[in-house]
Amino acid sequence: MRPLDNDKDHKESKTAPIRRMRVAGHGFEPVAEIADRHVNESPAAAGQRDTAAVKKIWLDIAGDFIGSNTAITSLKDGNLTITARATPFLFHLRSAKKNYISQINERLRPGAVKEIFYRIGSVKTEAEETTLFDEIRQSVKRDEVMFYEVENIEIPGDVVSSISDFVASLKIADAELVEKMITAAKTIYRVTQYKKRHGYVECAVCSALYYKRGAAPEDGREEAGGGDADTCEYCRFRLSKMMAGVIKRIVEYPWENYEAHTVKFPDTKFREFEYIRKREFGSVKQEVEDLVKKFVMSEAPEDFAKLDSKIRLAMSLYENVNYFEVREFGAARLDKMAAVLGPNARAAFTRGAMVAKF
């Protein structure tokens, strides 16, 4: 390796080396100041500064609509380039070109922009970086709005009476404690109403309030997929991951009531049991409707066998009666079938039973 001293190539270089200058009383000049000075002295620095300056004032000059659909690309040698999102914006830009040049030169400096050129392209909006302080401030602002709205929610007279009657039934001697309990109950009611007005609904299993996606269109959120969209996250997880045996038992023994079911699965809650039964009934009812259409078209024995099985399953889930043991369907059961599954199901079942019999 050749030493840096007496380096012939270095001496003959066209670009002069950047030297550190001594500063009085402070030794050598800081490297940061050297870099800043070097950048400012470069030929491209002035154009970059002017471009940045025009970007800052462009929205004020063009207005929100035009400004949000256009972007300042560059300003070099008096030529300003603007990118538009679509062709229709070019007509407005060209018609207002003289006005734009005049306003930019007035706010930047005379003669900064001499000509404006346009092009079509993608316009990216620069997102502002949010700090932790900004997030905290936004959170506090949301809480202030919520507190204001909650405090202004009116409580109906019958609700106030119900709260007072409930607290009175506890027979608490301490008047101050009674007042605190009534105040707390009113606050809980107001918060509950506020949440219900802002996208929260009651879980079909546990009755807890949860945010249902798609329930508040103003938030721009979409409805979540899945068959348990009316349950909270905890119950949804429990139903999908921890209750496979319970669901299987209900489907295989649809006529069992809650007491008989808990002999095998004692940890199953009543509301979980009822929810699963209703959900399975809804699913089977849809299958019955599809099978009715299929049987009407074919009148095939195998299609009626499937329809017969699904109808018996649906009715067993609905009534806690073992319809698989029913041999003859009288008028009362057929009317019940029509009320539960629809008249088409009864008509198809009657037709299929007659075909199978004769």
C-alpha positions as a LaTeX table, in Angstrom:
\begin{tabular}{lrrr}
\hline
Residue & $x$ (\AA) & $y$ (\AA) & $z$ (\AA) \\
\hline
Met1 & 0.00 & 0.00 & 0.00 \\
Arg2 & 1.37 & 3.42 & $-0.98$ \\
Pro3 & 1.54 & 6.10 & 1.70 \\
Leu4 & $-0.85$ & 9.03 & 1.43 \\
Asp5 & 2.03 & 11.51 & 1.52 \\
Asn6 & 3.52 & 12.36 & $-1.86$ \\
Asp7 & 0.64 & 10.54 & $-3.59$ \\
Lys8 & 0.90 & 11.68 & $-7.19$ \\
Asp9 & $-2.66$ & 10.66 & $-8.11$ \\
His10 & $-4.00$ & 12.54 & $-5.14$ \\
Lys11 & $-2.11$ & 15.70 & $-6.05$ \\
Glu12 & $-3.35$ & 15.57 & $-9.65$ \\
Ser13 & $-7.00$ & 15.02 & $-8.67$ \\
Lys14 & $-9.37$ & 17.52 & $-10.23$ \\
Thr15 & $-11.54$ & 17.75 & $-7.07$ \\
Ala16 & $-9.86$ & 19.61 & $-4.26$ \\
Pro17 & $-9.79$ & 17.67 & $-0.97$ \\
Ile18 & $-12.10$ & 18.74 & 1.85 \\
Arg19 & $-9.87$ & 20.20 & 4.53 \\
Arg20 & $-10.64$ & 20.73 & 8.20 \\
Met21 & $-10.14$ & 24.37 & 9.20 \\
Arg22 & $-8.97$ & 25.46 & 12.59 \\
Val23 & $-11.48$ & 27.35 & 14.69 \\
Ala24 & $-10.19$ & 29.91 & 17.11 \\
Gly25 & $-10.10$ & 28.49 & 20.62 \\
His26 & $-11.78$ & 25.23 & 19.61 \\
Gly27 & $-9.15$ & 23.27 & 17.70 \\
Phe28 & $-10.33$ & 21.73 & 14.44 \\
Glu29 & $-13.75$ & 22.39 & 12.91 \\
Pro30 & $-16.36$ & 19.68 & 13.78 \\
Val31 & $-16.96$ & 17.07 & 11.09 \\
Ala32 & $-20.72$ & 17.78 & 11.09 \\
Glu33 & $-20.10$ & 21.40 & 10.13 \\
Ile34 & $-17.73$ & 20.31 & 7.36 \\
Ala35 & $-20.38$ & 17.98 & 5.92 \\
Asp36 & $-23.05$ & 20.65 & 6.15 \\
Arg37 & $-20.86$ & 23.22 & 4.43 \\
His38 & $-19.88$ & 20.79 & 1.70 \\
Val39 & $-23.52$ & 19.89 & 0.98 \\
Asn40 & $-24.61$ & 23.53 & 0.88 \\
Glu41 & $-21.81$ & 24.40 & $-1.54$ \\
Ser42 & $-22.71$ & 21.59 & $-3.97$ \\
Pro43 & $-24.47$ & 22.65 & $-7.21$ \\
Ala44 & $-27.54$ & 20.47 & $-6.49$ \\
Ala45 & $-28.10$ & 21.87 & $-2.99$ \\
Ala46 & $-29.88$ & 25.03 & $-4.14$ \\
Gly47 & $-32.30$ & 23.08 & $-6.32$ \\
Gln48 & $-33.06$ & 20.64 & $-3.52$ \\
Arg49 & $-33.74$ & 23.47 & $-1.09$ \\
Asp50 & $-36.02$ & 25.21 & $-3.57$ \\
Thr51 & $-37.90$ & 21.97 & $-4.32$ \\
Ala52 & $-38.45$ & 21.36 & $-0.62$ \\
Ala53 & $-39.63$ & 24.95 & $-0.14$ \\
Val54 & $-42.18$ & 24.67 & $-2.97$ \\
Lys55 & $-43.46$ & 21.36 & $-1.57$ \\
Lys56 & $-44.22$ & 23.07 & 1.74 \\
Ile57 & $-46.28$ & 25.85 & 0.16 \\
Trp58 & $-47.84$ & 23.90 & $-2.72$ \\
Leu59 & $-50.92$ & 22.75 & $-0.79$ \\
Asp60 & $-51.69$ & 26.33 & 0.26 \\
Ile61 & $-51.32$ & 27.57 & $-3.30$ \\
Ala62 & $-53.14$ & 24.77 & $-5.16$ \\
Gly63 & $-55.82$ & 24.02 & $-2.58$ \\
Asp64 & $-56.74$ & 20.74 & $-0.91$ \\
Phe65 & $-58.30$ & 19.04 & $-3.94$ \\
Ile66 & $-55.59$ & 19.81 & $-6.51$ \\
Gly67 & $-52.82$ & 19.62 & $-3.92$ \\
Ser68 & $-53.79$ & 16.13 & $-2.78$ \\
Asn69 & $-53.87$ & 14.85 & $-6.37$ \\
Thr70 & $-50.57$ & 16.38 & $-7.48$ \\
Ala71 & $-46.99$ & 16.43 & $-6.23$ \\
Ile72 & $-43.97$ & 18.69 & $-6.73$ \\
Thr73 & $-41.28$ & 16.59 & $-8.41$ \\
Ser74 & $-38.37$ & 18.98 & $-8.90$ \\
Leu75 & $-37.31$ & 22.60 & $-9.38$ \\
Lys76 & $-34.15$ & 23.07 & $-11.41$ \\
Asp77 & $-32.89$ & 26.12 & $-13.30$ \\
Gly78 & $-36.28$ & 27.80 & $-12.94$ \\
Asn79 & $-38.17$ & 24.84 & $-14.40$ \\
Leu80 & $-40.75$ & 23.36 & $-12.01$ \\
Thr81 & $-42.02$ & 19.81 & $-12.67$ \\
Ile82 & $-45.39$ & 18.76 & $-11.23$ \\
Thr83 & $-46.75$ & 15.19 & $-11.28$ \\
Ala84 & $-50.53$ & 14.76 & $-11.58$ \\
Arg85 & $-52.48$ & 11.67 & $-10.60$ \\
Ala86 & $-54.67$ & 11.69 & $-13.75$ \\
Thr87 & $-55.12$ & 13.55 & $-17.04$ \\
Pro88 & $-58.14$ & 15.68 & $-15.97$ \\
Phe89 & $-55.97$ & 17.49 & $-13.41$ \\
Leu90 & $-53.63$ & 18.65 & $-16.19$ \\
Phe91 & $-56.29$ & 20.92 & $-17.71$ \\
His92 & $-56.66$ & 22.79 & $-14.43$ \\
Leu93 & $-52.90$ & 22.98 & $-13.88$ \\
Arg94 & $-52.27$ & 24.39 & $-17.35$ \\
Ser95 & $-55.04$ & 26.97 & $-17.10$ \\
Ala96 & $-53.72$ & 28.20 & $-13.74$ \\
Lys97 & $-50.02$ & 28.08 & $-14.67$ \\
Lys98 & $-49.44$ & 31.84 & $-14.66$ \\
Asn99 & $-51.16$ & 32.18 & $-11.31$ \\
Tyr100 & $-49.03$ & 29.38 & $-9.83$ \\
Ile101 & $-45.78$ & 30.93 & $-11.09$ \\
Ser102 & $-46.76$ & 34.31 & $-9.68$ \\
Gln103 & $-47.69$ & 32.97 & $-6.23$ \\
Ile104 & $-44.61$ & 30.73 & $-5.92$ \\
Asn105 & $-42.23$ & 33.56 & $-6.90$ \\
Glu106 & $-43.99$ & 35.90 & $-4.50$ \\
Arg107 & $-43.56$ & 33.50 & $-1.57$ \\
Leu108 & $-40.18$ & 32.00 & $-2.52$ \\
Arg109 & $-38.22$ & 34.70 & $-4.36$ \\
Pro110 & $-38.59$ & 36.64 & $-7.64$ \\
Gly111 & $-37.63$ & 34.56 & $-10.69$ \\
Ala112 & $-37.42$ & 31.26 & $-8.80$ \\
Val113 & $-39.90$ & 29.63 & $-11.21$ \\
Lys114 & $-39.92$ & 30.57 & $-14.89$ \\
Glu115 & $-41.77$ & 27.63 & $-16.44$ \\
Ile116 & $-43.92$ & 24.72 & $-15.24$ \\
Phe117 & $-43.92$ & 21.27 & $-16.83$ \\
Tyr118 & $-46.42$ & 18.51 & $-16.07$ \\
Arg119 & $-46.50$ & 14.73 & $-16.23$ \\
Ile120 & $-48.82$ & 11.87 & $-15.27$ \\
Gly121 & $-47.73$ & 9.47 & $-12.55$ \\
Ser122 & $-48.37$ & 8.10 & $-9.09$ \\
Val123 & $-48.72$ & 10.63 & $-6.32$ \\
Lys124 & $-47.57$ & 9.51 & $-2.90$ \\
Thr125 & $-48.69$ & 11.40 & 0.16 \\
Glu126 & $-46.00$ & 11.64 & 2.77 \\
Ala127 & $-47.29$ & 10.27 & 6.06 \\
Glu128 & $-46.39$ & 12.31 & 9.11 \\
Glu129 & $-44.33$ & 10.46 & 11.68 \\
Thr130 & $-46.17$ & 10.13 & 14.98 \\
Thr131 & $-44.28$ & 10.23 & 18.24 \\
Leu132 & $-45.22$ & 8.65 & 21.54 \\
Phe133 & $-46.33$ & 12.09 & 22.72 \\
Asp134 & $-48.68$ & 12.39 & 19.73 \\
Glu135 & $-50.21$ & 8.98 & 20.49 \\
Ile136 & $-50.72$ & 9.90 & 24.15 \\
Arg137 & $-52.27$ & 13.22 & 23.19 \\
Gln138 & $-54.66$ & 11.52 & 20.74 \\
Ser139 & $-55.60$ & 8.93 & 23.37 \\
Val140 & $-56.33$ & 11.66 & 25.93 \\
Lys141 & $-58.41$ & 13.52 & 23.35 \\
Arg142 & $-60.46$ & 10.38 & 22.63 \\
Asp143 & $-60.97$ & 9.83 & 26.35 \\
Glu144 & $-62.12$ & 13.43 & 26.77 \\
Val145 & $-64.67$ & 13.01 & 23.96 \\
Met146 & $-65.86$ & 9.71 & 25.43 \\
Phe147 & $-66.17$ & 11.21 & 28.92 \\
Tyr148 & $-68.17$ & 14.14 & 27.57 \\
Glu149 & $-70.51$ & 11.88 & 25.58 \\
Val150 & $-70.93$ & 9.38 & 28.43 \\
Glu151 & $-71.85$ & 12.09 & 30.92 \\
Asn152 & $-74.48$ & 13.44 & 28.53 \\
Ile153 & $-76.26$ & 10.12 & 27.95 \\
Glu154 & $-79.73$ & 10.33 & 29.46 \\
Ile155 & $-80.96$ & 7.47 & 31.64 \\
Pro156 & $-84.66$ & 6.58 & 31.18 \\
Gly157 & $-86.88$ & 6.84 & 34.23 \\
Asp158 & $-87.67$ & 3.13 & 34.31 \\
Val159 & $-83.94$ & 2.32 & 34.37 \\
Val160 & $-83.38$ & 4.72 & 37.27 \\
Ser161 & $-86.28$ & 3.10 & 39.14 \\
Ser162 & $-84.89$ & $-0.38$ & 38.49 \\
Ile163 & $-81.46$ & 0.65 & 39.80 \\
Ser164 & $-82.97$ & 2.19 & 42.93 \\
Asp165 & $-85.18$ & $-0.86$ & 43.56 \\
Phe166 & $-82.24$ & $-3.24$ & 43.15 \\
Val167 & $-80.02$ & $-1.30$ & 45.56 \\
Ala168 & $-82.90$ & $-1.00$ & 48.04 \\
Ser169 & $-83.40$ & $-4.79$ & 47.92 \\
Leu170 & $-79.86$ & $-5.22$ & 49.26 \\
Lys171 & $-80.99$ & $-3.53$ & 52.50 \\
Ile172 & $-77.78$ & $-1.58$ & 53.09 \\
Ala173 & $-77.91$ & 0.66 & 56.16 \\
Asp174 & $-75.10$ & 3.02 & 55.12 \\
Ala175 & $-76.78$ & 5.83 & 53.16 \\
Glu176 & $-73.48$ & 7.04 & 51.69 \\
Leu177 & $-72.68$ & 3.56 & 50.38 \\
Val178 & $-76.16$ & 3.30 & 48.87 \\
Glu179 & $-75.64$ & 6.59 & 47.01 \\
Lys180 & $-72.25$ & 5.42 & 45.71 \\
Met181 & $-73.76$ & 2.16 & 44.45 \\
Ile182 & $-76.54$ & 4.01 & 42.62 \\
Thr183 & $-74.00$ & 6.40 & 41.05 \\
Ala184 & $-71.79$ & 3.48 & 39.98 \\
Ala185 & $-74.76$ & 1.64 & 38.46 \\
Lys186 & $-75.75$ & 4.75 & 36.48 \\
Thr187 & $-72.17$ & 5.14 & 35.22 \\
Ile188 & $-72.09$ & 1.49 & 34.13 \\
Tyr189 & $-75.36$ & 1.99 & 32.28 \\
Arg190 & $-74.05$ & 5.11 & 30.50 \\
Val191 & $-70.76$ & 3.43 & 29.50 \\
Thr192 & $-72.67$ & 0.39 & 28.24 \\
Gln193 & $-74.95$ & 2.58 & 26.11 \\
Tyr194 & $-71.96$ & 4.54 & 24.80 \\
Lys195 & $-70.21$ & 1.34 & 23.72 \\
Lys196 & $-73.35$ & $-0.02$ & 22.05 \\
Arg197 & $-73.62$ & 3.21 & 20.05 \\
His198 & $-70.00$ & 2.89 & 18.93 \\
Gly199 & $-69.83$ & $-0.63$ & 17.54 \\
Tyr200 & $-69.96$ & $-2.81$ & 20.66 \\
Val201 & $-72.47$ & $-5.65$ & 20.91 \\
Glu202 & $-73.29$ & $-8.32$ & 23.48 \\
Cys203 & $-71.67$ & $-11.72$ & 23.07 \\
Ala204 & $-74.31$ & $-14.34$ & 22.30 \\
Val205 & $-72.69$ & $-16.72$ & 24.79 \\
Cys206 & $-71.40$ & $-14.74$ & 27.77 \\
Ser207 & $-73.22$ & $-11.37$ & 27.24 \\
Ala208 & $-69.96$ & $-9.41$ & 27.56 \\
Leu209 & $-69.62$ & $-6.36$ & 25.32 \\
Tyr210 & $-67.10$ & $-6.72$ & 22.50 \\
Tyr211 & $-66.25$ & $-4.69$ & 19.42 \\
Lys212 & $-67.88$ & $-6.27$ & 16.40 \\
Arg213 & $-66.02$ & $-5.57$ & 13.17 \\
Gly214 & $-68.27$ & $-3.89$ & 10.67 \\
Ala215 & $-70.72$ & $-2.75$ & 13.35 \\
Ala216 & $-69.47$ & 0.84 & 13.11 \\
Pro217 & $-69.17$ & 1.83 & 9.41 \\
Glu218 & $-67.53$ & 5.16 & 10.27 \\
Asp219 & $-64.43$ & 3.30 & 11.44 \\
Gly220 & $-63.90$ & 1.82 & 8.01 \\
Arg221 & $-63.47$ & $-1.68$ & 9.38 \\
Glu222 & $-64.80$ & $-4.76$ & 7.67 \\
Glu223 & $-66.85$ & $-7.57$ & 9.10 \\
Ala224 & $-64.76$ & $-10.51$ & 10.24 \\
Gly225 & $-65.40$ & $-13.84$ & 8.61 \\
Gly226 & $-66.32$ & $-17.04$ & 10.36 \\
Gly227 & $-69.43$ & $-18.66$ & 11.77 \\
Asp228 & $-69.06$ & $-17.21$ & 15.27 \\
Ala229 & $-69.21$ & $-13.51$ & 14.37 \\
Asp230 & $-71.76$ & $-12.93$ & 17.16 \\
Thr231 & $-69.38$ & $-14.05$ & 19.93 \\
Cys232 & $-66.48$ & $-12.35$ & 21.68 \\
Glu233 & $-62.90$ & $-13.44$ & 21.06 \\
Tyr234 & $-62.72$ & $-15.55$ & 24.22 \\
Cys235 & $-65.93$ & $-17.49$ & 23.49 \\
Arg236 & $-64.97$ & $-17.81$ & 19.82 \\
Phe237 & $-61.65$ & $-19.34$ & 20.81 \\
Arg238 & $-63.29$ & $-21.60$ & 23.38 \\
Leu239 & $-65.89$ & $-22.85$ & 20.89 \\
Ser240 & $-63.35$ & $-23.51$ & 18.14 \\
Lys241 & $-60.46$ & $-24.95$ & 20.16 \\
Met242 & $-61.78$ & $-26.36$ & 23.44 \\
Met243 & $-65.31$ & $-27.68$ & 22.83 \\
Ala244 & $-64.97$ & $-30.11$ & 19.93 \\
Gly245 & $-66.22$ & $-32.97$ & 22.12 \\
Val246 & $-69.21$ & $-30.95$ & 23.31 \\
Ile247 & $-70.22$ & $-30.04$ & 19.75 \\
Lys248 & $-69.84$ & $-33.64$ & 18.60 \\
Arg249 & $-72.02$ & $-34.86$ & 21.49 \\
Ile250 & $-74.79$ & $-32.37$ & 20.68 \\
Val251 & $-74.80$ & $-33.36$ & 17.00 \\
Glu252 & $-74.78$ & $-37.10$ & 17.73 \\
Tyr253 & $-77.40$ & $-36.85$ & 20.51 \\
Pro254 & $-79.49$ & $-33.85$ & 19.42 \\
Trp255 & $-82.47$ & $-34.85$ & 21.59 \\
Glu256 & $-80.51$ & $-34.57$ & 24.85 \\
Asn257 & $-81.42$ & $-31.72$ & 27.18 \\
Tyr258 & $-78.89$ & $-29.78$ & 29.23 \\
Glu259 & $-79.15$ & $-32.01$ & 32.31 \\
Ala260 & $-78.49$ & $-35.18$ & 30.29 \\
His261 & $-75.64$ & $-33.50$ & 28.42 \\
Thr262 & $-73.80$ & $-32.40$ & 31.58 \\
Val263 & $-73.61$ & $-35.99$ & 32.78 \\
Lys264 & $-70.94$ & $-36.46$ & 30.09 \\
Phe265 & $-69.64$ & $-32.87$ & 29.96 \\
Pro266 & $-70.17$ & $-31.25$ & 33.39 \\
Asp267 & $-68.06$ & $-28.17$ & 32.52 \\
Thr268 & $-70.40$ & $-27.05$ & 29.74 \\
Lys269 & $-72.25$ & $-23.86$ & 30.66 \\
Phe270 & $-75.97$ & $-23.64$ & 29.93 \\
Arg271 & $-75.59$ & $-20.67$ & 27.58 \\
Glu272 & $-72.81$ & $-22.45$ & 25.69 \\
Phe273 & $-75.04$ & $-25.51$ & 25.32 \\
Glu274 & $-77.96$ & $-23.42$ & 24.03 \\
Tyr275 & $-75.76$ & $-21.41$ & 21.67 \\
Ile276 & $-74.25$ & $-24.54$ & 20.09 \\
Arg277 & $-77.71$ & $-26.12$ & 19.68 \\
Lys278 & $-79.10$ & $-23.00$ & 17.97 \\
Arg279 & $-76.05$ & $-22.67$ & 15.75 \\
Glu280 & $-76.20$ & $-26.33$ & 14.69 \\
Phe281 & $-79.94$ & $-26.04$ & 14.10 \\
Gly282 & $-79.41$ & $-23.05$ & 11.80 \\
Ser283 & $-76.77$ & $-24.95$ & 9.85 \\
Val284 & $-78.95$ & $-28.06$ & 9.49 \\
Lys285 & $-81.97$ & $-25.96$ & 8.49 \\
Gln286 & $-79.97$ & $-24.53$ & 5.59 \\
Glu287 & $-79.02$ & $-28.06$ & 4.54 \\
Val288 & $-82.70$ & $-29.06$ & 4.64 \\
Glu289 & $-83.60$ & $-26.18$ & 2.30 \\
Asp290 & $-80.93$ & $-27.27$ & $-0.17$ \\
Leu291 & $-81.99$ & $-30.92$ & $-0.01$ \\
Val292 & $-85.65$ & $-30.00$ & $-0.54$ \\
Lys293 & $-84.74$ & $-28.31$ & $-3.84$ \\
Lys294 & $-82.63$ & $-31.29$ & $-4.85$ \\
Phe295 & $-85.35$ & $-33.83$ & $-4.03$ \\
Val296 & $-88.07$ & $-31.86$ & $-5.83$ \\
Met297 & $-85.95$ & $-32.00$ & $-8.99$ \\
Ser298 & $-84.96$ & $-35.66$ & $-8.74$ \\
Glu299 & $-87.43$ & $-37.50$ & $-6.45$ \\
Ala300 & $-84.62$ & $-40.01$ & $-6.06$ \\
Pro301 & $-84.83$ & $-42.37$ & $-3.03$ \\
Glu302 & $-81.25$ & $-41.56$ & $-1.99$ \\
Asp303 & $-82.01$ & $-37.82$ & $-1.97$ \\
Phe304 & $-85.10$ & $-38.39$ & 0.17 \\
Ala305 & $-83.06$ & $-40.53$ & 2.59 \\
Lys306 & $-80.67$ & $-37.60$ & 3.12 \\
Leu307 & $-83.58$ & $-35.16$ & 3.47 \\
Asp308 & $-85.36$ & $-37.43$ & 5.96 \\
Ser309 & $-82.23$ & $-37.70$ & 8.12 \\
Lys310 & $-81.60$ & $-33.94$ & 8.15 \\
Ile311 & $-85.24$ & $-33.14$ & 8.96 \\
Arg312 & $-85.17$ & $-35.53$ & 11.91 \\
Leu313 & $-81.88$ & $-34.01$ & 13.10 \\
Ala314 & $-83.24$ & $-30.46$ & 12.86 \\
Met315 & $-86.47$ & $-31.31$ & 14.69 \\
Ser316 & $-84.55$ & $-33.17$ & 17.42 \\
Leu317 & $-82.33$ & $-30.13$ & 17.98 \\
Tyr318 & $-85.36$ & $-27.85$ & 18.08 \\
Glu319 & $-87.56$ & $-29.85$ & 20.46 \\
Asn320 & $-85.27$ & $-32.09$ & 22.53 \\
Val321 & $-87.25$ & $-35.05$ & 21.18 \\
Asn322 & $-85.70$ & $-38.10$ & 19.50 \\
Tyr323 & $-87.31$ & $-37.82$ & 16.06 \\
Phe324 & $-85.17$ & $-40.70$ & 14.80 \\
Glu325 & $-87.46$ & $-43.03$ & 16.76 \\
Val326 & $-90.67$ & $-41.54$ & 15.34 \\
Arg327 & $-92.27$ & $-43.97$ & 12.88 \\
Glu328 & $-95.41$ & $-42.11$ & 11.88 \\
Phe329 & $-95.71$ & $-38.35$ & 11.45 \\
Gly330 & $-99.24$ & $-37.27$ & 12.26 \\
Ala331 & $-100.85$ & $-33.96$ & 11.38 \\
Ala332 & $-99.57$ & $-32.28$ & 14.55 \\
Arg333 & $-95.93$ & $-33.21$ & 13.87 \\
Leu334 & $-96.21$ & $-32.21$ & 10.21 \\
Asp335 & $-97.66$ & $-28.82$ & 11.23 \\
Lys336 & $-94.79$ & $-28.41$ & 13.67 \\
Met337 & $-92.33$ & $-29.29$ & 10.90 \\
Ala338 & $-93.88$ & $-26.65$ & 8.64 \\
Ala339 & $-93.67$ & $-24.04$ & 11.41 \\
Val340 & $-90.02$ & $-24.84$ & 12.16 \\
Leu341 & $-88.56$ & $-25.70$ & 8.74 \\
Gly342 & $-91.08$ & $-24.15$ & 6.37 \\
Pro343 & $-94.01$ & $-25.49$ & 4.30 \\
Asn344 & $-91.71$ & $-26.67$ & 1.51 \\
Ala345 & $-89.95$ & $-29.05$ & 3.90 \\
Arg346 & $-93.29$ & $-30.54$ & 4.96 \\
Ala347 & $-94.48$ & $-30.91$ & 1.36 \\
Ala348 & $-91.24$ & $-32.57$ & 0.26 \\
Phe349 & $-91.21$ & $-34.85$ & 3.30 \\
Thr350 & $-94.83$ & $-35.91$ & 2.73 \\
Arg351 & $-94.16$ & $-36.54$ & $-0.97$ \\
Gly352 & $-91.01$ & $-38.53$ & $-0.23$ \\
Ala353 & $-92.69$ & $-40.64$ & 2.45 \\
Met354 & $-95.52$ & $-41.46$ & 0.06 \\
Val355 & $-93.12$ & $-42.45$ & $-2.74$ \\
Ala356 & $-91.09$ & $-44.60$ & $-0.35$ \\
Lys357 & $-94.24$ & $-46.31$ & 0.97 \\
Phe358 & $-95.87$ & $-47.15$ & $-2.35$ \\
\hline
\end{tabular}
